[in-house]
Amino acid sequence: MDALIKEIIDPEAKRLLAREVLDDLPEWFGIPASTEAYIRDAQNMPFLACFVDHKVAGFIVLKASSQDCAEVFVMGVKKQFQGMGLGAKLHQAFEEQAKTYGYTFAQVKTVQLGKYSEYDRTNLFYQAMGYKELECFPNLWGEANPCQIYVKYLGG
């Protein structure tokens, strides 16, 4: 299986790719207003997409959270492509892109480990990518969705 990671520049292409992937992941992106915000906002941020056999498999979007820190704004890999290492490849490309832009840290926000099995998979993925727990904000997204922040030193 050949996977191609490509930077997407065109806002309309970003919108279409993000929608296709996020619509395949209602377990993680099941709140329509939030999903629409991800799709809309991702059009104006650095965007990497992964293709397998010319079909979109996933994407990751970089957001500047400070002059030193890049945030994984949104990331998704279609269900049929999960477990193939594509998320790790996308994340590695994200880190390289972040370093190119001069960031020395990366962060990601997700629902705290232990709340939902889908998000447990997300937490374990980021931990496997080398992220460390920074802080949990139990009420930032409401009591049902405690916000866990992970950080990673990128070097530099």
DSSP file with accessible surface (Angstrom, degrees, kcal/mol):
  #  RESIDUE AA STRUCTURE BP1 BP2  ACC     N-H-->O    O-->H-N    N-H-->O    O-->H-N    TCO  KAPPA ALPHA  PHI   PSI    X-CA   Y-CA   Z-CA
    1    1 A M              0   0  124      0, 0.0     2,-0.6     0, 0.0    51,-0.0   0.000 360.0 360.0 360.0 121.8    0.0    0.0    0.0
    2    2 A D        -     0   0  142      2,-0.0    51,-0.8     0, 0.0     2,-0.5  -0.865 360.0-165.5 -97.3 124.8    1.5    3.3   -1.1
    3    3 A A  E     -A   52   0A  30     -2,-0.6     2,-0.5    49,-0.2    49,-0.2  -0.931   1.7-161.2-110.7 132.1    0.5    6.3    1.0
    4    4 A L  E     -A   51   0A 104     47,-2.7    47,-2.8    -2,-0.5     2,-0.5  -0.964   2.8-158.3-114.1 123.9    1.1    9.8   -0.3
    5    5 A I  E     +A   50   0A  51     -2,-0.5     2,-0.4    45,-0.2    45,-0.2  -0.902  21.0 176.6-100.1 127.7    1.1   12.8    2.1
    6    6 A K  E     -A   49   0A 115     43,-2.9    43,-2.9    -2,-0.5     2,-0.4  -0.994  31.3-123.7-136.6 137.1    0.4   16.1    0.3
    7    7 A E  E     -A   48   0A  84     -2,-0.4     2,-0.5    41,-0.2    41,-0.2  -0.645  26.9-148.4 -77.1 133.7    0.0   19.7    1.4
    8    8 A I  E     +A   47   0A  15     39,-2.8    39,-0.6    -2,-0.4    -1,-0.0  -0.910  23.3 170.8-106.4 128.3   -3.3   21.1    0.3
    9    9 A I        +     0   0  119     -2,-0.5    -1,-0.1    37,-0.1    39,-0.0   0.804  49.9  90.8-103.5 -41.6   -3.4   24.8   -0.5
   10   10 A D     >  -     0   0   89      1,-0.1     4,-2.3     2,-0.1     5,-0.2  -0.414  66.1-146.8 -66.3 122.0   -6.8   25.4   -2.1
   11   11 A P  H  > S+     0   0   59      0, 0.0     4,-2.4     0, 0.0    -1,-0.1   0.867  98.2  52.1 -58.5 -37.7   -9.5   26.2    0.5
   12   12 A E  H  > S+     0   0   82      2,-0.2     4,-2.5     1,-0.2     5,-0.2   0.910 109.3  49.4 -67.4 -39.5  -12.3   24.5   -1.4
   13   13 A A  H  > S+     0   0   31      2,-0.2     4,-2.7     1,-0.2     5,-0.3   0.915 110.4  51.6 -64.1 -40.4  -10.2   21.3   -1.7
   14   14 A K  H  X S+     0   0   16     -4,-2.3     4,-2.8     1,-0.2     5,-0.3   0.929 109.8  49.9 -59.7 -45.0   -9.5   21.5    2.1
   15   15 A R  H  X S+     0   0   71     -4,-2.4     4,-2.4     1,-0.2    -2,-0.2   0.936 113.1  45.0 -60.2 -47.5  -13.3   21.8    2.7
   16   16 A L  H  X S+     0   0   90     -4,-2.5     4,-2.3     2,-0.2    -1,-0.2   0.914 115.2  46.5 -66.4 -42.8  -14.2   18.9    0.5
   17   17 A L  H  X S+     0   0   22     -4,-2.7     4,-2.2     2,-0.2     5,-0.2   0.927 113.1  49.0 -65.6 -45.1  -11.5   16.6    1.9
   18   18 A A  H  X S+     0   0    1     -4,-2.8     4,-3.0    -5,-0.3     5,-0.3   0.927 112.0  49.2 -61.8 -43.7  -12.2   17.5    5.5
   19   19 A R  H  X S+     0   0   62     -4,-2.4     4,-2.5    -5,-0.3     5,-0.2   0.935 109.3  51.8 -61.6 -45.5  -15.9   16.9    5.0
   20   20 A E  H  X S+     0   0   92     -4,-2.3     4,-0.6    -5,-0.2    -1,-0.2   0.921 116.6  39.5 -59.2 -43.5  -15.4   13.5    3.4
   21   21 A V  H >< S+     0   0    0     -4,-2.2     3,-1.1     2,-0.2     4,-0.3   0.952 116.8  47.4 -73.1 -48.4  -13.2   12.3    6.2
   22   22 A L  H >< S+     0   0    1     -4,-3.0     3,-1.7     1,-0.3     7,-0.2   0.859 105.7  59.1 -66.4 -32.4  -15.1   13.8    9.2
   23   23 A D  H 3< S+     0   0  100     -4,-2.5    -1,-0.3    -5,-0.3    -2,-0.2   0.770 102.6  55.7 -64.8 -22.1  -18.4   12.5    7.8
   24   24 A D  T << S+     0   0   52     -3,-1.1    55,-0.3    -4,-0.6    -1,-0.3   0.524 104.3  56.9 -83.9  -5.0  -16.9    9.0    8.0
   25   25 A L    X>  +     0   0    3     -3,-1.7     4,-2.7    -4,-0.3     3,-1.4  -0.404  53.3 149.3-126.5  55.8  -16.1    9.5   11.7
   26   26 A P  T 34  +     0   0   72      0, 0.0    -1,-0.1     0, 0.0     4,-0.1   0.773  69.7  68.5 -65.1 -20.4  -19.4   10.3   13.6
   27   27 A E  T 34 S+     0   0   80      1,-0.2     3,-0.2     2,-0.2    92,-0.1   0.825 117.7  22.7 -65.1 -30.2  -18.1    8.6   16.8
   28   28 A W  T <4 S+     0   0   31     -3,-1.4    -1,-0.2    -6,-0.1     3,-0.1   0.697 134.8  36.7-104.1 -29.1  -15.5   11.4   17.1
   29   29 A F  S  < S+     0   0   35     -4,-2.7    -2,-0.2    -7,-0.2    -1,-0.1  -0.498  72.9 128.6-125.8  60.2  -17.2   14.2   15.1
   30   30 A G        +     0   0   51     -3,-0.2    -1,-0.1    -4,-0.1     3,-0.1   0.411  45.5  88.8-100.1   0.5  -20.9   13.7   15.9
   31   31 A I     >  -     0   0  102      1,-0.2     4,-2.6    -3,-0.1     3,-0.4  -0.877  66.6-154.6-100.0 105.6  -21.8   17.3   16.9
   32   32 A P  H  > S+     0   0   98      0, 0.0     4,-2.7     0, 0.0     5,-0.2   0.860  89.9  50.7 -52.2 -43.3  -22.8   19.0   13.6
   33   33 A A  H  > S+     0   0   77      1,-0.2     4,-1.9     2,-0.2     5,-0.1   0.911 113.4  45.7 -64.4 -39.9  -22.0   22.5   14.7
   34   34 A S  H  > S+     0   0   57     -3,-0.4     4,-2.4     2,-0.2    -1,-0.2   0.917 112.6  50.6 -67.7 -42.6  -18.5   21.5   15.9
   35   35 A T  H  X S+     0   0    7     -4,-2.6     4,-2.5     1,-0.2    -2,-0.2   0.924 109.9  50.2 -61.8 -43.7  -17.8   19.5   12.8
   36   36 A E  H  X S+     0   0   82     -4,-2.7     4,-2.9    -5,-0.2    -1,-0.2   0.889 109.1  52.3 -62.5 -37.3  -18.8   22.4   10.6
   37   37 A A  H  X S+     0   0   25     -4,-1.9     4,-2.9    -5,-0.2     5,-0.3   0.916 109.2  49.5 -65.6 -42.1  -16.5   24.7   12.5
   38   38 A Y  H  X S+     0   0   72     -4,-2.4     4,-2.3     2,-0.2    -2,-0.2   0.943 113.9  45.8 -58.9 -47.5  -13.6   22.3   12.0
   39   39 A I  H  X S+     0   0    3     -4,-2.5     4,-0.7     2,-0.2    -2,-0.2   0.935 116.5  44.7 -63.2 -46.2  -14.3   22.2    8.3
   40   40 A R  H >< S+     0   0  137     -4,-2.9     3,-0.9     1,-0.2     4,-0.2   0.955 117.2  43.1 -63.2 -50.9  -14.8   25.9    7.9
   41   41 A D  H >< S+     0   0   55     -4,-2.9     3,-1.7     1,-0.2    -1,-0.2   0.831 103.9  64.9 -69.8 -31.6  -11.7   26.9   10.0
   42   42 A A  H >< S+     0   0    1     -4,-2.3     3,-1.6    -5,-0.3    -1,-0.2   0.757  86.3  73.8 -63.8 -21.5   -9.4   24.3    8.5
   43   43 A Q  T << S+     0   0   41     -3,-0.9    -1,-0.3    -4,-0.7    -2,-0.2   0.724  99.4  45.0 -63.3 -21.7   -9.7   26.1    5.1
   44   44 A N  T <  S+     0   0  136     -3,-1.7    -1,-0.3    -4,-0.2    -2,-0.2   0.139 105.0  73.3-110.1  17.6   -7.5   28.8    6.4
   45   45 A M  S <  S-     0   0   33     -3,-1.6    18,-0.1   -34,-0.1     2,-0.1  -0.881  96.8 -77.4-128.3 160.4   -4.8   26.7    8.1
   46   46 A P        -     0   0   33      0, 0.0    16,-2.4     0, 0.0     2,-0.4  -0.373  55.6-167.3 -57.9 132.3   -1.9   24.5    7.0
   47   47 A F  E     -AB   8  61A   0    -39,-0.6   -39,-2.8    14,-0.2     2,-0.4  -0.989  15.2-170.5-136.1 122.8   -3.5   21.3    5.8
   48   48 A L  E     -AB   7  60A  12     12,-2.7    12,-2.4    -2,-0.4     2,-0.3  -0.954   9.2-166.4-114.9 135.6   -1.9   17.9    5.0
   49   49 A A  E     -AB   6  59A   0    -43,-2.9   -43,-2.9    -2,-0.4     2,-0.5  -0.908  11.5-143.1-121.7 150.0   -3.9   15.1    3.4
   50   50 A C  E     -AB   5  58A   0      8,-2.9     7,-3.5    -2,-0.3     8,-1.4  -0.946  17.1-167.8-112.5 131.1   -3.0   11.4    3.0
   51   51 A F  E     -AB   4  56A  37    -47,-2.8   -47,-2.7    -2,-0.5     2,-0.4  -0.950   9.6-169.5-121.0 139.2   -4.0    9.5   -0.1
   52   52 A V  E >  S-AB   3  55A   5      3,-2.8     3,-1.9    -2,-0.4   -49,-0.2  -0.997  83.1 -12.5-125.5 122.4   -4.0    5.8   -0.8
   53   53 A D  T 3  S-     0   0  117    -51,-0.8    -1,-0.1    -2,-0.4     3,-0.1   0.907 129.5 -56.7  51.2  43.5   -4.6    4.7   -4.4
   54   54 A H  T 3  S+     0   0  187      1,-0.2     2,-0.4    -3,-0.1    -1,-0.3   0.589 116.1 115.7  67.1  12.2   -5.7    8.3   -5.2
   55   55 A K  E <  S-B   52   0A 129     -3,-1.9    -3,-2.8     0, 0.0    -1,-0.2  -0.918  74.9-108.8-110.5 139.2   -8.4    8.2   -2.5
   56   56 A V  E     +B   51   0A   6     -2,-0.4    -5,-0.3    -5,-0.2     3,-0.1  -0.451  38.0 172.0 -66.9 130.9   -8.3   10.4    0.5
   57   57 A A  E     -     0   0A   0     -7,-3.5    21,-3.1     1,-0.4     2,-0.3   0.672  59.0 -37.5-108.1 -30.8   -7.6    8.4    3.6
   58   58 A G  E     -BC  50  77A   0     -8,-1.4    -8,-2.9    19,-0.3    -1,-0.4  -0.984  49.1-145.5-176.6 179.8   -7.1   11.2    6.2
   59   59 A F  E     -BC  49  76A   0     17,-2.4    17,-2.2    -2,-0.3     2,-0.3  -0.980   1.7-154.5-158.7 165.1   -5.9   14.6    7.0
   60   60 A I  E     -BC  48  75A   1    -12,-2.4   -12,-2.7    -2,-0.3     2,-0.4  -0.988  11.0-152.9-146.1 143.7   -4.3   16.8    9.7
   61   61 A V  E     -BC  47  74A   0     13,-2.1    12,-2.4    -2,-0.3    13,-0.7  -0.973   7.8-143.4-125.6 133.5   -4.5   20.5   10.3
   62   62 A L  E     - C   0  72A   3    -16,-2.4     2,-0.4    -2,-0.4    10,-0.2  -0.817  16.0-174.8 -97.7 131.7   -1.9   22.8   12.0
   63   63 A K  E     - C   0  71A  80      8,-2.4     8,-3.8    -2,-0.4     2,-0.7  -0.986  26.4-125.9-124.0 135.2   -3.0   25.7   14.1
   64   64 A A  E     + C   0  70A  56     -2,-0.4     6,-0.2     6,-0.2     3,-0.1  -0.700  29.1 173.8 -77.8 116.7   -0.7   28.2   15.7
   65   65 A S  S    S-     0   0   46      4,-2.4     2,-0.3    -2,-0.7    -1,-0.2   0.640  71.7 -16.7 -97.2 -17.6   -1.5   28.3   19.4
   66   66 A S  S    S-     0   0   61      3,-1.4     3,-0.4    -3,-0.1    -1,-0.3  -0.942  81.6 -84.9-163.8-179.9    1.5   30.6   20.2
   67   67 A Q  S    S+     0   0  167     -2,-0.3     3,-0.1     1,-0.2    -3,-0.0   0.742 130.0  35.4 -68.9 -17.2    4.7   31.7   18.5
   68   68 A D  S    S+     0   0   74     35,-0.1    37,-1.9     1,-0.1    36,-1.8   0.530 110.8  66.5-109.3  -9.7    6.4   28.5   19.9
   69   69 A C  E     - d   0 105A  17     -3,-0.4    -4,-2.4    34,-0.2    -3,-1.4  -0.962  54.4-162.0-130.0 128.3    3.6   26.0   19.7
   70   70 A A  E     -Cd  64 106A   0     35,-2.5    37,-2.1    -2,-0.5     2,-0.4  -0.840  18.4-150.1 -99.2 138.8    1.7   24.3   16.9
   71   71 A E  E     -Cd  63 107A  14     -8,-3.8    -8,-2.4    -2,-0.4     2,-1.2  -0.878  20.5-123.5-110.0 140.9   -1.6   22.6   17.7
   72   72 A V  E     -C   62   0A   5     35,-2.6    37,-0.5    -2,-0.4   -10,-0.2  -0.735  34.7-176.1 -74.7 100.2   -3.2   19.6   16.0
   73   73 A F  E     -     0   0A  26    -12,-2.4     2,-0.3    -2,-1.2    -1,-0.2   0.936  63.1 -16.6 -69.2 -48.3   -6.4   21.5   15.3
   74   74 A V  E     +C   61   0A   6    -13,-0.7   -13,-2.1    -3,-0.2     2,-0.3  -0.965  64.3 178.3-157.1 144.9   -8.2   18.6   13.8
   75   75 A M  E     +C   60   0A  26     -2,-0.3     2,-0.3   -15,-0.2   -15,-0.2  -0.990   5.2 168.7-147.8 144.1   -7.1   15.2   12.5
   76   76 A G  E     -C   59   0A   6    -17,-2.2   -17,-2.4    -2,-0.3     2,-0.4  -0.976  17.9-164.0-157.4 145.5   -9.0   12.2   11.1
   77   77 A V  E     -C   58   0A  17     -2,-0.3   -19,-0.3   -19,-0.2     5,-0.1  -1.000  37.6-110.1-127.1 126.9   -8.3    8.9    9.3
   78   78 A K    >>  -     0   0   23    -21,-3.1     3,-1.9    -2,-0.4     4,-0.5  -0.220  30.0-114.2 -54.4 147.5  -11.3    7.2    7.6
   79   79 A K  G >4 S+     0   0   85    -55,-0.3     3,-1.4     1,-0.3    -1,-0.1   0.860 113.8  58.0 -53.6 -43.5  -12.3    4.0    9.3
   80   80 A Q  G 34 S+     0   0  127      1,-0.3    -1,-0.3     3,-0.0    -2,-0.1   0.713 111.3  43.9 -64.9 -16.8  -11.3    1.7    6.4
   81   81 A F  G X4 S+     0   0   14     -3,-1.9     3,-1.0   -24,-0.2     5,-0.5   0.398  86.8 114.8-107.1  -0.4   -7.7    3.1    6.7
   82   82 A Q  T << S+     0   0   51     -3,-1.4    -4,-0.0    -4,-0.5    -3,-0.0  -0.406  71.5  30.4 -71.5 149.6   -7.3    3.0   10.5
   83   83 A G  T 3  S+     0   0   87     -2,-0.1    -1,-0.2     1,-0.0    -4,-0.0   0.555  92.1  98.9  82.0   9.4   -4.8    0.6   12.0
   84   84 A M  S <  S-     0   0   90     -3,-1.0    -2,-0.1     0, 0.0    -1,-0.0   0.293 100.0-104.6-108.1   4.6   -2.5    0.9    8.9
   85   85 A G  S  > S+     0   0   39     -4,-0.1     4,-1.9     3,-0.0     5,-0.1   0.510  86.8 122.0  85.1   5.5    0.0    3.4   10.3
   86   86 A L  H  > S+     0   0    1     -5,-0.5     4,-2.8     2,-0.2     5,-0.2   0.868  70.6  55.0 -71.5 -35.6   -1.4    6.3    8.2
   87   87 A G  H  > S+     0   0   13      2,-0.2     4,-2.7     1,-0.2    -1,-0.2   0.919 108.8  48.8 -60.6 -42.4   -2.2    8.4   11.3
   88   88 A A  H  > S+     0   0   36      2,-0.2     4,-2.6     1,-0.2    -2,-0.2   0.908 111.4  49.6 -64.3 -40.4    1.4    8.1   12.4
   89   89 A K  H  X S+     0   0   94     -4,-1.9     4,-2.1     2,-0.2    -2,-0.2   0.915 112.1  47.9 -64.6 -43.9    2.6    9.1    8.9
   90   90 A L  H  X S+     0   0    0     -4,-2.8     4,-2.3     2,-0.2    -2,-0.2   0.923 112.6  49.0 -60.5 -44.6    0.3   12.1    8.9
   91   91 A H  H  X S+     0   0    1     -4,-2.7     4,-2.5     2,-0.2    -2,-0.2   0.897 108.5  52.7 -66.2 -38.0    1.4   13.1   12.4
   92   92 A Q  H  X S+     0   0  122     -4,-2.6     4,-2.2     1,-0.2    -1,-0.2   0.923 110.3  48.4 -61.6 -41.8    5.1   12.7   11.4
   93   93 A A  H  X S+     0   0   25     -4,-2.1     4,-2.5     1,-0.2    -2,-0.2   0.891 109.1  54.1 -64.9 -38.0    4.5   15.0    8.4
   94   94 A F  H  X S+     0   0    0     -4,-2.3     4,-2.9     2,-0.2    -2,-0.2   0.927 108.4  49.1 -59.1 -47.2    2.7   17.5   10.8
   95   95 A E  H  X S+     0   0   23     -4,-2.5     4,-2.5     2,-0.2    -2,-0.2   0.915 111.1  49.1 -61.8 -42.7    5.7   17.6   13.0
   96   96 A E  H  X S+     0   0   93     -4,-2.2     4,-2.2     2,-0.2    -1,-0.2   0.909 112.5  48.3 -62.8 -42.0    8.0   18.2   10.1
   97   97 A Q  H  X S+     0   0   17     -4,-2.5     4,-1.9     2,-0.2    -2,-0.2   0.929 110.6  51.1 -63.2 -45.0    5.8   21.0    8.9
   98   98 A A  H  <>S+     0   0    0     -4,-2.9     5,-2.5     1,-0.2     4,-0.3   0.915 110.3  48.9 -60.3 -42.8    5.6   22.5   12.4
   99   99 A K  H ><5S+     0   0   86     -4,-2.5     3,-1.5     1,-0.2    -1,-0.2   0.901 107.2  55.8 -63.5 -40.1    9.4   22.5   12.7
  100  100 A T  H 3<5S+     0   0  116     -4,-2.2    -1,-0.2     1,-0.3    -2,-0.2   0.876 106.5  51.0 -59.3 -36.5    9.7   24.1    9.2
  101  101 A Y  T 3<5S-     0   0  106     -4,-1.9    -1,-0.3    -5,-0.1    -2,-0.2   0.493 125.2-105.7 -80.0  -4.0    7.5   26.9   10.5
  102  102 A G  T < 5 +     0   0   49     -3,-1.5    -3,-0.2    -4,-0.3     2,-0.2   0.567  67.5 149.0  94.9  11.0    9.8   27.3   13.5
  103  103 A Y      < -     0   0   36     -5,-2.5    -1,-0.3    -6,-0.2   -34,-0.2  -0.553  28.2-171.7 -79.5 142.4    7.6   25.7   16.3
  104  104 A T        +     0   0   28    -36,-1.8    50,-3.3    -2,-0.2    51,-1.0   0.520  69.9  41.1-107.2 -10.8    9.4   24.0   19.1
  105  105 A F  E     -dE  69 153A  88    -37,-1.9   -35,-2.5    48,-0.3     2,-0.3  -0.950  61.1-159.3-133.6 156.1    6.4   22.4   20.7
  106  106 A A  E     -dE  70 152A   0     46,-2.5    46,-2.4    -2,-0.3     2,-0.3  -0.962  11.8-173.5-128.9 150.4    3.2   20.7   19.6
  107  107 A Q  E     -dE  71 151A  26    -37,-2.1   -35,-2.6    -2,-0.3     2,-0.3  -0.959   6.7-169.3-139.1 160.0   -0.1   20.3   21.5
  108  108 A V  E     - E   0 150A   4     42,-2.0    42,-2.7    -2,-0.3     2,-0.4  -0.988  11.0-147.8-147.0 145.7   -3.3   18.5   21.1
  109  109 A K  E     + E   0 149A  66    -37,-0.5     2,-0.3    -2,-0.3    40,-0.2  -0.958  30.2 148.7-114.2 135.8   -6.6   18.7   23.0
  110  110 A T  E     - E   0 148A   7     38,-2.4    38,-3.7    -2,-0.4     2,-0.3  -0.909  53.0 -71.8-150.7 176.1   -8.9   15.7   23.3
  111  111 A V  E     - E   0 147A   5     -2,-0.3    36,-0.2    36,-0.2    12,-0.2  -0.591  66.5 -92.1 -76.8 137.4  -11.4   14.2   25.7
  112  112 A Q    >   -     0   0   72     34,-2.7     3,-1.5    -2,-0.3     4,-0.4  -0.093  46.0 -95.2 -53.3 141.6   -9.7   12.8   28.8
  113  113 A L  T 3  S+     0   0   70      1,-0.2    -1,-0.1     2,-0.1     7,-0.1  -0.277 108.8  33.1 -54.9 135.6   -8.7    9.1   28.9
  114  114 A G  T 3  S+     0   0   60      2,-0.3    -1,-0.2    -3,-0.1     3,-0.1   0.318  94.2  89.4  99.1  -6.4  -11.3    6.9   30.5
  115  115 A K  S <  S+     0   0   95     -3,-1.5     2,-0.3     1,-0.3    -2,-0.1   0.896  98.3   4.6 -88.6 -45.6  -14.4    8.8   29.5
  116  116 A Y     >  -     0   0   87     -4,-0.4     4,-2.1    -5,-0.1    -1,-0.3  -0.998  63.4-130.2-143.8 140.1  -15.2    7.2   26.1
  117  117 A S  H  > S+     0   0   82     -2,-0.3     4,-1.9     1,-0.2     5,-0.1   0.865 108.1  55.7 -61.3 -37.7  -13.6    4.2   24.3
  118  118 A E  H  > S+     0   0   63      1,-0.2     4,-1.3     2,-0.2    -1,-0.2   0.929 111.8  43.1 -60.7 -43.4  -13.3    6.1   21.0
  119  119 A Y  H  > S+     0   0   51     -3,-0.2     4,-2.9     2,-0.2    -1,-0.2   0.766 104.8  63.7 -76.5 -23.5  -11.4    8.9   22.8
  120  120 A D  H  X S+     0   0   45     -4,-2.1     4,-2.7     2,-0.2    -1,-0.2   0.930 103.0  50.2 -61.4 -41.7   -9.3    6.4   24.7
  121  121 A R  H  X S+     0   0  133     -4,-1.9     4,-2.1     2,-0.2    -2,-0.2   0.902 110.5  50.0 -60.2 -40.3   -8.0    5.3   21.3
  122  122 A T  H  X S+     0   0   28     -4,-1.3     4,-2.3     2,-0.2     5,-0.2   0.935 110.8  48.6 -63.3 -47.6   -7.3    8.9   20.5
  123  123 A N  H  X S+     0   0    0     -4,-2.9     4,-2.5     1,-0.2    -2,-0.2   0.932 111.8  48.9 -58.2 -46.8   -5.4    9.4   23.8
  124  124 A L  H  X S+     0   0   98     -4,-2.7     4,-2.4     1,-0.2    -1,-0.2   0.868 108.8  54.7 -64.7 -34.8   -3.4    6.2   23.3
  125  125 A F  H  X S+     0   0   53     -4,-2.1     4,-1.6    -5,-0.2    -1,-0.2   0.960 110.6  44.0 -61.6 -51.4   -2.5    7.3   19.7
  126  126 A Y  H  <>S+     0   0   13     -4,-2.3     5,-2.4     1,-0.2    -2,-0.2   0.893 112.3  52.6 -65.8 -35.7   -1.1   10.7   20.9
  127  127 A Q  H ><5S+     0   0   68     -4,-2.5     3,-1.7     1,-0.2    -1,-0.2   0.924 108.2  51.5 -62.7 -41.3    0.8    9.0   23.8
  128  128 A A  H 3<5S+     0   0   78     -4,-2.4    -1,-0.2     1,-0.3    -2,-0.2   0.807 103.8  58.6 -64.5 -27.6    2.3    6.6   21.2
  129  129 A M  T 3<5S-     0   0   38     -4,-1.6    -1,-0.3    -5,-0.1    -2,-0.2   0.453 129.1 -98.2 -80.3  -0.9    3.3    9.7   19.2
  130  130 A G  T < 5S+     0   0   31     -3,-1.7    23,-0.2     1,-0.3    -3,-0.2   0.513  72.5 148.4 100.1   7.1    5.3   10.9   22.2
  131  131 A Y      < -     0   0    3     -5,-2.4     2,-0.3    21,-0.1    -1,-0.3  -0.463  31.0-153.0 -75.5 149.1    2.9   13.4   23.7
  132  132 A K  E     -F  151   0A 146     19,-3.0    19,-2.6    -2,-0.1     2,-0.2  -0.918  26.7 -98.2-120.9 147.0    2.8   13.9   27.5
  133  133 A E  E     +F  150   0A 118     -2,-0.3    17,-0.2    17,-0.2     3,-0.1  -0.422  40.1 171.3 -63.4 131.3   -0.1   15.0   29.6
  134  134 A L  E     -     0   0A 103     15,-3.1     2,-0.3     1,-0.4    16,-0.2   0.799  59.6 -33.0-101.9 -56.8    0.1   18.7   30.4
  135  135 A E  E     -F  149   0A 101     14,-1.2    14,-2.9     2,-0.0     2,-0.5  -0.985  44.9-134.2-164.5 152.9   -3.3   19.4   32.1
  136  136 A C  E     -F  148   0A  34     -2,-0.3    12,-0.2    12,-0.2   -25,-0.0  -0.972   9.8-159.5-116.0 130.1   -6.9   18.5   32.1
  137  137 A F  E >   -F  147   0A  73     10,-3.2    10,-2.4    -2,-0.5     3,-0.8  -0.905   7.5-165.6-106.0 100.7   -9.6   21.1   32.2
  138  138 A P  T 3  S+     0   0   79      0, 0.0     7,-0.2     0, 0.0    -1,-0.1   0.721  83.2  29.5 -65.7 -20.4  -12.7   19.3   33.5
  139  139 A N  T >  S+     0   0  105      2,-0.1     3,-0.7     8,-0.1     4,-0.2   0.381  85.6 100.5-121.7   5.2  -15.3   21.9   32.5
  140  140 A L  T <  S+     0   0  102     -3,-0.8     3,-0.1     1,-0.3    -1,-0.1   0.912 105.0  21.0 -58.7 -43.3  -13.8   23.6   29.4
  141  141 A W  T 3  S-     0   0  107      4,-0.5    -1,-0.3    -4,-0.5     3,-0.1   0.195 133.1 -81.2-107.1  13.3  -16.1   21.5   27.1
  142  142 A G    X   -     0   0   32     -3,-0.7     3,-1.7     1,-0.1    -1,-0.4  -0.093  51.5 -74.3  99.6 156.9  -18.6   20.7   29.8
  143  143 A E  T 3  S+     0   0  162      1,-0.3    -1,-0.1    -4,-0.2    -3,-0.1   0.807 128.0  57.9 -57.5 -32.8  -18.6   18.0   32.5
  144  144 A A  T 3  S+     0   0   53      1,-0.3    -1,-0.3    -3,-0.1    -2,-0.1   0.685 112.7  40.2 -73.7 -15.9  -19.3   15.2   30.0
  145  145 A N  S <  S-     0   0   48     -3,-1.7    -4,-0.5    -7,-0.2    -1,-0.3  -0.563  75.1-165.8-135.1  70.5  -16.2   16.0   28.0
  146  146 A P        -     0   0    6      0, 0.0   -34,-2.7     0, 0.0     2,-0.7  -0.361  25.7-124.5 -61.5 130.5  -13.2   16.9   30.2
  147  147 A C  E     -EF 111 137A   0    -10,-2.4   -10,-3.2   -36,-0.2     2,-0.5  -0.696  24.0-164.2 -85.3 112.7  -10.5   18.5   28.0
  148  148 A Q  E     -EF 110 136A   3    -38,-3.7   -38,-2.4    -2,-0.7     2,-0.5  -0.840   4.6-156.4 -95.8 128.3   -7.1   16.8   28.2
  149  149 A I  E     -EF 109 135A  13    -14,-2.9   -15,-3.1    -2,-0.5   -14,-1.2  -0.928   9.3-171.9-108.3 128.3   -4.2   18.7   26.8
  150  150 A Y  E     -EF 108 133A   1    -42,-2.7   -42,-2.0    -2,-0.5     2,-0.3  -0.890   3.1-165.6-112.9 149.3   -1.1   16.9   25.7
  151  151 A V  E     -EF 107 132A  40    -19,-2.6   -19,-3.0    -2,-0.3     2,-0.3  -0.926   5.8-167.9-132.6 158.1    2.2   18.5   24.7
  152  152 A K  E     -E  106   0A  42    -46,-2.4   -46,-2.5    -2,-0.3     2,-0.5  -0.988  22.5-128.2-146.4 136.4    5.3   17.3   22.8
  153  153 A Y  E     -E  105   0A 145     -2,-0.3   -48,-0.3   -23,-0.2     3,-0.1  -0.718  19.6-173.8 -82.7 126.3    8.8   18.9   22.5
  154  154 A L        -     0   0   13    -50,-3.3   -49,-0.2    -2,-0.5    -1,-0.1   0.550  38.3-120.4 -96.9 -12.2    9.7   19.1   18.8
  155  155 A G              0   0   22    -51,-1.0    -1,-0.3     1,-0.1     0, 0.0  -0.265 360.0 360.0  96.4 173.4   13.3   20.3   19.3
  156  156 A G              0   0  102     -2,-0.1    -1,-0.1    -3,-0.1   -52,-0.1   0.011 360.0 360.0 111.8 360.0   14.9   23.4   18.0
